[in-house]
Amino acid sequence: MAEMFHVGTCPICQEGTLGLRSCGQCEAIAIVCDECDVAWSTPDLSAKPTVSRGADLPCPTCSAPLYAAGSRWATNEEIARRAWLQTAIDAGELKLSKGEAYAPEAN
């Protein structure tokens, strides 16, 4: 089974795991909820998230589908290269964990 890095529980639905998804088009990393299909492009989870359009969850940076071919769960190396994400983890704003990945419909 595939694994993914995640950073906590969704503040919107209070149930979903917040996975780190790499966009296949712009290579941005988004924080995505596996339950309510929302996404953030920053560690500020109190900000308004991007919401899904039907079966598609658009990348908050470029609007490409985050569950389309080419998009995937972010790797440890990709996470380490994102200063905004690494800073939030180092500051304790987000807690990085690794677990079993959920399988989005399209990928």
Backbone as CSV, one residue per row, in Angstrom:
resi,resn,N_x,N_y,N_z,CA_x,CA_y,CA_z,C_x,C_y,C_z
1,MET,0.846,-1.192,0.000,0.000,0.000,0.000,0.883,1.244,0.000
2,ALA,0.472,2.247,-0.725,1.210,3.504,-0.804,1.147,4.244,0.529
3,GLU,2.150,5.065,0.749,2.187,5.876,1.958,2.141,7.346,1.589
4,MET,1.728,8.154,2.549,1.706,9.599,2.339,2.131,10.295,3.620
5,PHE,2.638,11.500,3.456,2.922,12.355,4.600,1.668,13.159,4.883
6,HIS,1.381,13.341,6.161,0.217,14.129,6.545,0.577,15.021,7.719
7,VAL,-0.258,16.044,7.943,0.069,17.067,8.937,-1.070,17.346,9.919
8,GLY,-1.906,16.372,10.163,-2.939,16.562,11.167,-4.336,16.252,10.673
9,THR,-5.310,16.818,11.395,-6.726,16.604,11.116,-7.331,17.896,10.575
10,CYS,-8.242,17.765,9.667,-8.871,18.911,9.012,-9.645,19.785,10.009
11,PRO,-9.388,21.104,10.004,-10.137,21.997,10.887,-11.556,22.280,10.383
12,ILE,-11.848,21.914,9.133,-13.185,22.150,8.573,-14.152,21.045,8.999
13,CYS,-13.803,19.793,8.706,-14.711,18.675,8.997,-14.383,17.969,10.317
14,GLN,-13.234,18.247,10.889,-12.788,17.650,12.150,-12.566,16.144,12.073
15,GLU,-12.526,15.573,10.871,-12.363,14.126,10.721,-11.263,13.729,9.756
16,GLY,-11.116,14.466,8.669,-10.210,14.078,7.594,-8.743,14.249,7.926
17,THR,-7.936,13.380,7.334,-6.486,13.479,7.433,-6.009,14.500,6.412
18,LEU,-5.071,15.362,6.816,-4.529,16.377,5.926,-3.258,15.863,5.269
19,GLY,-3.389,15.366,4.046,-2.254,14.839,3.299,-1.552,15.927,2.512
20,LEU,-0.291,15.660,2.155,0.501,16.599,1.364,0.564,16.087,-0.066
21,ARG,-0.063,16.814,-0.968,-0.217,16.387,-2.361,0.599,17.290,-3.281
22,SER,1.366,16.683,-4.175,2.184,17.406,-5.143,1.421,17.522,-6.462
23,CYS,1.252,18.752,-6.941,0.521,19.004,-8.184,1.352,18.554,-9.381
24,GLY,0.726,17.827,-10.279,1.405,17.342,-11.469,1.682,18.419,-12.499
25,GLN,1.031,19.565,-12.372,1.238,20.635,-13.352,2.260,21.663,-12.875
26,CYS,2.061,22.240,-11.690,2.954,23.315,-11.225,3.948,22.854,-10.161
27,GLU,3.807,21.621,-9.690,4.677,21.015,-8.679,4.557,21.650,-7.297
28,ALA,3.523,22.470,-7.087,3.271,23.010,-5.752,2.808,21.877,-4.847
29,ILE,3.004,22.045,-3.555,2.471,21.090,-2.589,1.258,21.729,-1.929
30,ALA,0.176,20.987,-1.902,-1.052,21.442,-1.262,-1.347,20.551,-0.064
31,ILE,-1.944,21.140,0.944,-2.437,20.394,2.099,-3.889,20.057,1.776
32,VAL,-4.224,18.762,1.689,-5.564,18.355,1.263,-6.247,17.458,2.299
33,CYS,-7.550,17.651,2.467,-8.343,16.816,3.373,-8.936,15.646,2.602
34,ASP,-8.790,14.455,3.152,-9.309,13.251,2.486,-10.805,13.039,2.717
35,GLU,-11.419,13.838,3.548,-12.856,13.680,3.825,-13.703,14.726,3.110
36,CYS,-13.377,15.988,3.301,-14.244,17.042,2.757,-13.687,17.684,1.492
37,ASP,-12.573,17.169,0.974,-12.007,17.633,-0.297,-11.813,19.145,-0.363
38,VAL,-11.005,19.655,0.541,-10.566,21.043,0.508,-9.043,21.043,0.486
39,ALA,-8.448,22.169,0.066,-6.991,22.246,-0.038,-6.495,23.638,0.336
40,TRP,-5.297,23.675,0.905,-4.623,24.925,1.240,-3.246,24.942,0.590
41,SER,-2.766,26.136,0.256,-1.424,26.277,-0.307,-0.446,26.868,0.699
42,THR,-0.918,27.088,1.917,-0.073,27.614,2.994,-0.400,26.846,4.274
43,PRO,0.446,26.987,5.301,0.144,26.300,6.560,-0.954,26.972,7.380
44,ASP,-1.472,28.104,6.921,-2.535,28.807,7.634,-3.870,28.124,7.362
45,LEU,-4.204,27.169,8.216,-5.431,26.395,8.026,-6.683,27.153,8.448
46,SER,-6.504,28.371,8.970,-7.668,29.208,9.265,-8.070,30.026,8.033
47,ALA,-7.216,30.035,7.011,-7.527,30.736,5.759,-8.586,29.961,4.984
48,LYS,-9.265,30.654,4.096,-10.288,30.011,3.266,-9.610,29.003,2.334
49,PRO,-10.058,27.739,2.352,-9.447,26.730,1.482,-10.045,26.743,0.077
50,THR,-9.348,26.088,-0.838,-9.886,25.791,-2.161,-10.810,24.592,-1.993
51,VAL,-11.970,24.604,-2.629,-12.927,23.499,-2.496,-13.028,22.715,-3.799
52,SER,-13.484,21.472,-3.691,-13.579,20.605,-4.867,-14.680,21.068,-5.803
53,ARG,-14.487,20.717,-7.077,-15.499,20.953,-8.113,-15.929,19.582,-8.602
54,GLY,-16.934,19.026,-8.004,-17.358,17.667,-8.352,-16.308,16.673,-7.902
55,ALA,-15.802,15.872,-8.825,-14.793,14.867,-8.490,-13.383,15.447,-8.498
56,ASP,-13.230,16.695,-8.936,-11.921,17.333,-9.032,-11.646,18.222,-7.837
57,LEU,-10.446,18.132,-7.291,-9.981,19.081,-6.289,-8.893,19.893,-6.967
58,PRO,-9.147,21.185,-7.249,-8.156,21.977,-7.960,-6.982,22.370,-7.067
59,CYS,-5.811,22.420,-7.658,-4.622,22.902,-6.966,-4.869,24.352,-6.561
60,PRO,-4.600,24.728,-5.304,-4.819,26.110,-4.888,-3.869,27.098,-5.568
61,THR,-2.798,26.594,-6.175,-1.828,27.465,-6.836,-2.146,27.682,-8.311
62,CYS,-2.457,26.594,-9.059,-2.640,26.723,-10.515,-3.996,26.223,-11.020
63,SER,-4.819,25.662,-10.166,-6.157,25.133,-10.482,-6.170,23.821,-11.263
64,ALA,-5.012,23.204,-11.508,-4.986,21.881,-12.147,-5.555,20.850,-11.171
65,PRO,-6.149,19.765,-11.651,-6.718,18.748,-10.764,-5.638,18.043,-9.933
66,LEU,-5.814,18.052,-8.619,-4.832,17.418,-7.730,-4.914,15.900,-7.723
67,TYR,-5.974,15.334,-8.288,-6.094,13.881,-8.326,-5.940,13.331,-9.739
68,ALA,-5.481,14.160,-10.670,-5.273,13.724,-12.058,-3.910,13.054,-12.198
69,ALA,-3.723,12.369,-13.316,-2.435,11.740,-13.612,-1.333,12.792,-13.523
70,GLY,-0.223,12.414,-12.938,0.900,13.323,-12.755,0.970,13.881,-11.348
71,SER,-0.176,14.065,-10.702,-0.190,14.494,-9.304,0.025,13.265,-8.433
72,ARG,0.601,13.474,-7.258,0.932,12.343,-6.382,1.115,12.851,-4.955
73,TRP,1.288,11.911,-4.046,1.598,12.282,-2.668,3.033,12.793,-2.627
74,ALA,3.246,13.876,-1.906,4.565,14.508,-1.836,5.570,13.590,-1.149
75,THR,6.796,13.646,-1.625,7.883,12.873,-1.019,8.546,13.694,0.083
76,ASN,9.326,13.029,0.908,10.067,13.708,1.962,10.990,14.776,1.371
77,GLU,11.622,14.471,0.245,12.527,15.417,-0.406,11.774,16.656,-0.894
78,GLU,10.591,16.457,-1.473,9.790,17.599,-1.937,9.362,18.476,-0.767
79,ILE,8.990,17.852,0.324,8.576,18.594,1.516,9.736,19.421,2.048
80,ALA,10.922,18.829,2.113,12.104,19.522,2.637,12.487,20.730,1.780
81,ARG,12.162,20.706,0.488,12.508,21.815,-0.415,11.517,22.975,-0.348
82,ARG,10.411,22.818,0.347,9.415,23.891,0.449,9.630,24.629,1.758
83,ALA,10.229,25.813,1.668,10.569,26.584,2.871,9.339,26.851,3.737
84,TRP,8.196,27.210,3.115,6.999,27.530,3.896,6.525,26.334,4.706
85,LEU,6.633,25.169,4.127,6.179,23.952,4.790,7.163,23.529,5.873
86,GLN,8.445,23.546,5.544,9.470,23.164,6.509,9.484,24.114,7.700
87,THR,9.294,25.412,7.456,9.243,26.398,8.543,8.067,26.110,9.474
88,ALA,6.903,25.805,8.916,5.720,25.499,9.730,5.917,24.226,10.545
89,ILE,6.575,23.239,9.974,6.852,21.989,10.695,7.849,22.247,11.816
90,ASP,8.937,22.954,11.499,9.965,23.260,12.504,9.413,24.098,13.648
91,ALA,8.461,24.993,13.353,7.860,25.860,14.369,6.766,25.156,15.168
92,GLY,6.406,23.938,14.773,5.361,23.200,15.476,3.954,23.567,15.047
93,GLU,3.817,24.384,13.996,2.487,24.745,13.492,1.816,23.550,12.824
94,LEU,2.621,22.704,12.201,2.154,21.468,11.575,3.012,20.332,12.093
95,LYS,2.401,19.177,12.330,3.148,18.007,12.788,3.198,16.993,11.652
96,LEU,4.396,16.758,11.121,4.564,15.847,9.997,4.565,14.402,10.474
97,SER,3.705,13.590,9.866,3.623,12.158,10.146,3.551,11.422,8.818
98,LYS,3.771,10.123,8.874,3.698,9.302,7.667,2.739,8.155,7.939
99,GLY,1.875,7.867,6.983,0.915,6.792,7.158,0.427,6.261,5.832
100,GLU,-0.562,5.401,5.902,-1.136,4.788,4.704,-1.906,5.827,3.901
101,ALA,-1.646,5.861,2.614,-2.304,6.827,1.740,-3.709,6.375,1.395
102,TYR,-4.619,7.322,1.331,-5.933,7.009,0.792,-5.832,7.114,-0.718
103,ALA,-6.682,6.434,-1.411,-6.622,6.387,-2.872,-7.690,7.290,-3.469
104,PRO,-7.306,8.469,-3.951,-8.289,9.318,-4.625,-8.834,8.599,-5.853
105,GLU,-10.047,8.924,-6.248,-10.695,8.252,-7.382,-9.859,8.278,-8.647
106,ALA,-9.277,9.411,-8.976,-8.574,9.551,-10.249,-7.115,9.121,-10.199
107,ASN,-6.545,8.908,-9.025,-5.132,8.547,-8.955,-4.892,7.718,-7.711
